[in-house]
């Protein structure tokens, strides 16, 4: 019985479905998912088992043209996560085809990914287009890059995912498992808790505001009755943002707190007491500590 284990990086444009695929592969929600782009900020590792193989998926931030320090740090984390992996899956949305962003990533593959790392193409959201269009897209993309393999899937519906998972399991290098059998994520619980709250904020807030806030778990207290008290800080850049986030009579923040607490209780399988506090910190995007807390390298934003 030969054990296999390795790292599989998921790369692609923002909203290509990387986090949805990761959660589907792991069988639990370890990476936050919203309909908004650039939701994933740091590299999240999700651990899946298939037969005698342990597949460690690295969900990277979407690759896009960076404008701010945070953007640059996110893009750098995505490329370095891919370069360090044993295998790379490049996700492309079937319904959007070869966009400017896809072309840009294809150009970057040669310069960022070592030749020893195999790259396979995963065309996602296949339920949204007709088969002739899919075949044309597959041919066009394979002419532009020498992919090891091509898969067609719907991460949301699950089509084709089992086939992809079993192929990965057989293609991983031989070696001992790196994580205990029951571990599904390689991120501190404090960070996962902060990400869950940030997801709820992103879903409730509009336009640019979700990109200008960050959430940190300040305190985590396990109680004797089996419950946990979690205190979190939400940093925003302006006083006006604080008002929007609190909402009329505190309604918005209460709703976020309720949604986050419910999901945290389900994830941790215990009662959660969640306390959120909003603080204005105008320059958090230039604050090294905030990047460390998110799991990004501050210097990569230079």
C-alpha positions as CSV (number, residue, x, y, z in Angstrom):
1,X,0.0,0.0,0.0
2,X,1.9,3.0,-1.3
3,X,1.0,6.3,0.3
4,X,1.1,9.5,-1.7
5,X,1.0,13.1,-0.6
6,X,1.5,16.5,-2.3
7,X,0.5,20.1,-2.8
8,X,-1.9,21.1,-5.6
9,X,-2.2,24.8,-6.2
10,X,-5.4,26.3,-7.6
11,X,-4.8,29.4,-9.7
12,X,-7.0,31.5,-12.0
13,X,-8.8,34.8,-12.3
14,X,-10.8,36.2,-9.3
15,X,-14.2,34.3,-9.2
16,X,-13.0,31.4,-11.3
17,X,-14.4,29.0,-8.7
18,X,-11.1,28.1,-6.8
19,X,-12.6,28.3,-3.3
20,X,-15.8,26.4,-4.4
21,X,-13.6,23.6,-5.9
22,X,-11.5,23.5,-2.7
23,X,-14.5,23.2,-0.5
24,X,-16.0,20.5,-2.7
25,X,-12.8,18.5,-2.7
26,X,-12.4,18.7,1.0
27,X,-16.0,18.0,1.7
28,X,-16.3,21.0,4.1
29,X,-16.1,24.7,3.9
30,X,-12.6,25.8,4.6
31,X,-12.3,28.7,2.2
32,X,-14.8,31.6,2.0
33,X,-17.0,32.0,-1.1
34,X,-18.9,35.0,-2.3
35,X,-20.1,36.2,-5.6
36,X,-17.6,39.1,-5.4
37,X,-14.1,39.0,-6.9
38,X,-10.9,39.0,-4.8
39,X,-12.6,37.4,-1.7
40,X,-9.6,35.1,-1.0
41,X,-6.7,37.2,0.3
42,X,-4.2,34.7,1.6
43,X,-3.2,31.1,0.7
44,X,-5.7,28.7,2.3
45,X,-4.8,25.0,2.5
46,X,-7.5,22.4,2.4
47,X,-6.7,18.7,3.0
48,X,-8.6,16.0,1.1
49,X,-8.2,12.2,1.2
50,X,-8.6,9.9,-1.8
51,X,-7.7,6.3,-1.3
52,X,-4.1,6.1,-0.1
53,X,-3.4,9.7,-1.1
54,X,-3.5,12.9,0.9
55,X,-4.1,15.9,-1.4
56,X,-3.2,19.3,0.1
57,X,-5.0,21.9,-2.0
58,X,-3.6,25.5,-1.9
59,X,-6.4,28.0,-2.7
60,X,-4.6,31.1,-3.9
61,X,-5.9,34.7,-4.3
62,X,-7.2,35.4,-7.8
63,X,-4.6,36.7,-10.2
64,X,-5.4,40.1,-11.5
65,X,-3.7,43.4,-12.3
66,X,-2.7,44.9,-8.9
67,X,-3.3,48.5,-8.0
68,X,-2.6,48.7,-4.2
69,X,-0.1,47.2,-1.8
70,X,-2.6,44.6,-0.7
71,X,-3.3,43.7,-4.3
72,X,0.4,43.2,-5.0
73,X,0.9,41.1,-1.9
74,X,-2.1,38.9,-2.9
75,X,-0.8,38.4,-6.4
76,X,2.6,37.6,-5.1
77,X,1.2,35.0,-2.7
78,X,-0.8,33.4,-5.6
79,X,2.3,33.0,-7.8
80,X,4.6,31.8,-5.0
81,X,1.9,29.3,-3.9
82,X,1.8,27.9,-7.4
83,X,5.5,27.7,-7.8
84,X,6.0,25.8,-4.5
85,X,3.4,23.2,-5.4
86,X,3.8,19.7,-6.9
87,X,1.0,20.3,-9.4
88,X,-1.0,23.3,-10.5
89,X,-4.6,23.4,-11.7
90,X,-5.4,26.5,-13.8
91,X,-9.1,27.2,-13.5
92,X,-10.9,29.0,-16.4
93,X,-14.6,29.9,-16.5
94,X,-16.2,28.2,-19.5
95,X,-18.8,31.0,-19.9
96,X,-16.1,33.8,-20.0
97,X,-13.5,32.0,-22.1
98,X,-10.1,33.5,-22.9
99,X,-10.4,36.9,-21.2
100,X,-7.6,39.4,-20.9
101,X,-6.9,38.1,-17.5
102,X,-6.7,34.5,-18.7
103,X,-4.2,35.6,-21.4
104,X,-2.1,37.4,-18.8
105,X,-2.0,34.3,-16.6
106,X,-1.0,32.1,-19.5
107,X,1.9,34.5,-20.2
108,X,2.9,34.4,-16.5
109,X,2.9,30.5,-16.3
110,X,6.2,30.2,-18.2
111,X,8.0,32.8,-16.0
112,X,6.5,31.9,-12.6
113,X,6.1,28.1,-12.7
114,X,9.2,25.9,-12.7
115,X,9.3,23.4,-15.6
116,X,9.3,20.5,-13.0
117,X,5.7,21.5,-11.9
118,X,3.0,20.0,-14.1
119,X,0.1,22.4,-15.0
120,X,-3.3,21.0,-15.9
121,X,-6.3,23.0,-17.3
122,X,-9.6,22.9,-15.5
123,X,-12.5,24.4,-17.3
124,X,-15.1,25.3,-14.7
125,X,-18.8,26.2,-14.9
126,X,-19.4,23.9,-17.8
127,X,-23.1,23.8,-17.1
128,X,-23.3,27.4,-18.4
129,X,-22.2,26.8,-22.0
130,X,-22.9,24.4,-24.9
131,X,-20.6,21.5,-25.7
132,X,-19.4,22.9,-29.0
133,X,-18.2,26.0,-27.3
134,X,-16.4,23.9,-24.7
135,X,-14.5,21.9,-27.2
136,X,-13.5,25.1,-29.1
137,X,-12.3,26.7,-25.8
138,X,-10.3,23.5,-24.9
139,X,-8.6,23.5,-28.3
140,X,-7.8,27.2,-28.2
141,X,-6.3,27.0,-24.6
142,X,-4.2,23.9,-25.4
143,X,-2.7,25.7,-28.4
144,X,-1.6,28.5,-26.1
145,X,0.0,26.3,-23.4
146,X,1.3,22.7,-23.1
147,X,-1.1,21.5,-20.4
148,X,-0.5,18.1,-19.0
149,X,-4.2,17.3,-18.9
150,X,-7.6,19.0,-19.4
151,X,-10.7,18.6,-17.2
152,X,-14.2,19.9,-17.5
153,X,-16.1,20.4,-14.3
154,X,-18.8,22.3,-12.4
155,X,-17.3,22.9,-9.0
156,X,-20.7,24.2,-7.8
157,X,-22.7,21.2,-9.0
158,X,-20.0,18.6,-8.6
159,X,-19.8,17.5,-12.2
160,X,-16.4,16.0,-13.1
161,X,-14.9,16.7,-9.7
162,X,-14.6,13.0,-8.6
163,X,-12.8,12.2,-11.8
164,X,-10.4,15.1,-11.3
165,X,-9.8,14.1,-7.6
166,X,-9.0,10.5,-8.5
167,X,-6.6,11.6,-11.2
168,X,-4.8,13.9,-8.8
169,X,-4.6,11.2,-6.2
170,X,-2.8,8.8,-8.6
171,X,-0.5,11.6,-10.0
172,X,0.9,12.8,-6.6
173,X,4.4,11.9,-5.6
174,X,4.9,8.9,-3.3
175,X,5.5,9.9,0.3
176,X,4.1,9.9,3.9
177,X,1.0,12.0,4.7
178,X,1.8,15.4,6.2
179,X,-1.4,15.9,8.3
180,X,-3.5,13.8,10.6
181,X,-6.3,11.9,8.9
182,X,-9.1,14.0,10.3
183,X,-7.5,17.4,9.6
184,X,-9.3,19.4,6.8
185,X,-7.4,22.7,6.9
186,X,-4.0,24.1,7.6
187,X,-4.9,27.5,9.1
188,X,-5.2,28.6,12.7
189,X,-8.8,28.5,14.0
190,X,-8.5,32.2,14.8
191,X,-7.8,32.9,11.1
192,X,-10.6,30.7,9.9
193,X,-13.0,32.5,12.3
194,X,-11.9,35.9,11.1
195,X,-12.4,34.8,7.5
196,X,-15.9,33.6,8.2
197,X,-16.9,37.0,9.6
198,X,-15.2,38.7,6.7
199,X,-17.3,36.6,4.3
200,X,-20.5,37.7,6.0
201,X,-19.4,41.3,5.8
202,X,-18.6,40.9,2.1
203,X,-22.0,39.5,1.4
204,X,-23.9,42.3,3.2
205,X,-21.8,45.3,2.1
206,X,-21.7,46.8,-1.4
207,X,-19.2,48.3,-3.8
208,X,-15.7,49.0,-2.5
209,X,-16.2,48.7,1.3
210,X,-15.5,45.0,1.6
211,X,-12.1,45.5,0.1
212,X,-11.3,48.3,2.5
213,X,-11.8,46.4,5.7
214,X,-10.1,43.5,7.5
215,X,-11.1,41.3,10.4
216,X,-8.9,40.0,13.2
217,X,-9.6,37.6,16.0
218,X,-8.3,39.4,19.0
219,X,-9.2,36.9,21.7
220,X,-10.3,33.3,21.9
221,X,-11.5,31.9,25.2
222,X,-12.5,28.2,25.7
223,X,-15.1,28.1,28.5
224,X,-15.7,25.4,31.0
225,X,-19.2,24.7,29.7
226,X,-17.7,23.7,26.3
227,X,-18.6,26.9,24.5
228,X,-16.1,29.5,23.2
229,X,-16.0,33.3,23.4
230,X,-14.5,34.9,20.3
231,X,-13.7,38.6,20.2
232,X,-13.0,40.1,16.8
233,X,-11.9,43.5,15.6
234,X,-13.1,44.9,12.2
235,X,-10.7,47.6,10.9
236,X,-12.1,50.1,8.5
237,X,-10.4,53.1,6.8
238,X,-12.9,55.9,7.4
239,X,-15.5,57.1,10.0
240,X,-18.1,56.9,7.2
241,X,-17.3,53.2,6.7
242,X,-17.9,52.6,10.4
243,X,-21.4,54.1,10.1
244,X,-22.3,52.0,7.1
245,X,-21.0,48.9,8.8
246,X,-22.9,49.5,12.0
247,X,-26.1,50.3,10.0
248,X,-29.3,51.9,11.3
249,X,-29.5,51.3,15.1
250,X,-26.7,48.7,14.7
251,X,-28.8,46.5,12.4
252,X,-26.1,45.6,9.9
253,X,-23.4,44.6,12.4
254,X,-26.0,42.6,14.4
255,X,-27.0,40.7,11.2
256,X,-23.3,40.0,10.4
257,X,-22.7,38.8,13.9
258,X,-25.7,36.5,13.8
259,X,-24.7,34.9,10.5
260,X,-21.1,34.5,11.5
261,X,-21.9,33.1,14.9
262,X,-24.3,30.5,13.3
263,X,-21.6,29.4,10.8
264,X,-18.9,29.3,13.4
265,X,-21.0,27.2,15.7
266,X,-21.6,24.7,12.9
267,X,-17.9,24.7,11.9
268,X,-16.6,24.2,15.5
269,X,-19.5,22.0,16.5
270,X,-19.9,24.0,19.8
271,X,-21.7,27.1,21.1
272,X,-20.1,30.3,20.1
273,X,-20.3,33.7,21.8
274,X,-19.1,36.2,19.2
275,X,-18.3,39.9,20.0
276,X,-17.5,42.3,17.2
277,X,-16.0,45.7,17.5
278,X,-15.4,48.2,14.7
279,X,-12.3,50.4,14.7
280,X,-11.2,53.1,12.3
281,X,-7.6,52.7,11.2
282,X,-7.0,54.9,8.1
283,X,-3.7,53.3,7.1
284,X,-4.3,49.6,7.8
285,X,-3.4,48.9,4.2
286,X,0.1,50.1,4.9
287,X,0.4,48.4,8.3
288,X,2.7,45.4,8.4
289,X,0.9,43.8,11.4
290,X,-2.4,43.6,9.4
291,X,-0.6,41.7,6.6
292,X,1.0,39.2,9.0
293,X,-2.5,38.6,10.6
294,X,-4.0,37.9,7.1
295,X,-1.1,35.6,6.2
296,X,0.5,37.8,3.6
297,X,4.0,39.0,3.2
298,X,4.1,42.8,3.7
299,X,7.3,43.2,1.6
300,X,5.6,41.5,-1.4
301,X,3.4,44.6,-1.7
302,X,6.3,46.9,-2.4
